[in-house]
Amino acid sequence: MSTRQRLRALSLALPLLITATFSTLSSGQTVPPEQQSPYSALHYRYIGPPGNRVTSVVGVPGDLNIYYAGAASGGVWKSFDAGEHWYPIFDSQPAQSIGSIAIAPSNHNIL
């Protein structure tokens, strides 16, 4: 699945989540005051490697769990669990900022 297809799936799922939240609120149930906002059930979390500003991201076609992220402060990071945890894979290289990152279409093991 390409990045464009993943973004499209996400853009289709987000309105469904918001609609489900609003339908729960309008079903006549009593909602505590701290949950009056439809966004109160959503919690902030960091996405990407800790302590870095991510400049580019690419996913492995056909595998929804493996992603690579290039960081502005240097380095390439890999996630095996759809972005929950990130591991550095580029620490031994003398590169600074990573501006873009891509996966070779012929071999998904080549960045």
C-alpha positions in Angstrom: 0.0 0.0 0.0 1.5 3.3 -1.0 1.8 6.4 1.2 -0.9 8.1 -0.8 -3.2 5.1 -0.2 -2.5 5.2 3.5 -3.2 8.9 3.7 -6.4 8.4 1.8 -7.5 5.6 4.2 -6.7 7.9 7.2 -8.6 10.8 5.7 -11.6 8.4 5.3 -11.3 7.0 8.8 -11.0 10.3 10.7 -14.5 11.6 9.7 -16.0 8.3 10.8 -14.4 8.6 14.2 -15.7 12.2 14.6 -19.2 11.1 13.4 -19.2 8.2 15.9 -18.3 10.6 18.7 -21.1 13.0 17.8 -23.6 10.2 17.5 -22.7 9.0 20.9 -23.2 12.5 22.3 -26.6 13.0 20.5 -28.0 9.6 21.6 -29.6 11.1 24.7 -27.0 9.8 27.1 -25.9 12.0 30.0 -22.4 13.1 29.5 -20.2 14.3 32.4 -19.1 18.0 32.1 -15.5 17.0 31.6 -16.5 15.2 28.4 -18.6 17.8 26.8 -16.2 18.3 24.0 -16.3 15.6 21.2 -12.4 15.7 21.3 -12.1 15.0 25.0 -11.6 11.3 24.3 -8.6 12.0 22.1 -5.2 12.1 23.8 -2.1 13.8 22.5 0.9 11.6 21.8 4.2 12.0 20.0 4.5 10.5 16.6 8.0 9.8 15.3 11.4 9.4 16.9 11.9 11.0 20.3 13.7 14.4 20.3 13.8 14.9 16.6 12.0 16.9 14.0 11.0 14.5 11.2 11.6 15.8 7.7 10.6 12.7 5.7 8.7 9.5 6.2 8.3 6.4 4.0 6.4 3.1 4.6 7.2 -0.3 3.1 4.6 -1.1 0.4 2.5 -4.0 1.5 3.6 -3.9 5.2 1.5 -1.5 7.4 3.9 -1.9 10.3 7.3 -0.9 8.9 8.1 2.8 8.5 11.3 4.8 8.1 11.7 8.5 9.2 14.5 10.9 8.3 15.3 13.4 11.0 16.4 17.1 10.6 19.0 16.6 13.4 20.4 13.7 11.5 19.8 10.0 11.3 17.3 7.5 9.9 14.9 5.8 12.3 12.9 2.6 11.7 9.6 1.4 13.3 8.5 -2.2 13.3 5.2 -1.5 15.0 3.5 1.2 12.9 5.3 4.1 14.6 4.8 3.1 18.3 8.6 2.6 18.9 11.5 4.0 16.8 15.0 2.6 16.5 18.1 4.4 15.0 19.6 2.7 12.0 21.9 5.4 10.7 24.0 6.3 13.7 27.4 5.3 12.3 27.0 7.5 9.2 28.6 10.9 9.0 25.5 12.6 7.6 23.7 15.5 9.2 20.2 16.4 8.2 18.1 13.9 6.2 16.1 15.8 3.6 14.3 13.0 1.9 14.0 9.2 2.1 12.7 6.6 -0.4 12.5 2.9 -0.6 13.7 1.2 -3.8 10.7 -0.3 -5.7 12.7 -3.3 -6.8 14.0 -4.2 -3.3 12.2 -3.0 -0.2 15.4 -3.5 1.9 17.2 -0.7 0.1 16.7 2.9 1.2 
